[in-house]
Amino acid sequence: MRLKKLDCRNNNFPEQDLSMFSNLVNLEELEVGNDNFNQGIYNRFVGSLKPLQNLSRLERFDIRNTELDSGLEYLPESIKVFKYSADKKKKKGKKLNNI
């Protein structure tokens, strides 16, 4: 069985890049964003989208309210739904606006 959908929104991942997802080439949906900032619990993904360049089946992608700030050119053309926002994340600035 191949993993097609991974939803890990609103967890408490420490600051890191997206390389942990780079080998999941069969993913069709990846959700790593934040829409709930309960008591300082949120994903702290930073850096570039480049680690996802080989996810050629990815169709839905959510990075809302993360600190990702570059690499839009590396996203596969297969993406149909792309959710991003920096509205709720005020602690470190709104790096998503750079994308």
Secondary structure, 3 states (H helix, E strand, C coil): CCCCEEECCCCCCCCECCHHHCCCCCCCEEECCCCCCECCECCCEEEECHHHCCCCCCCEEECCCCEEEECHHHCCCCCCEEECCCCCCCCCCCHHHHC
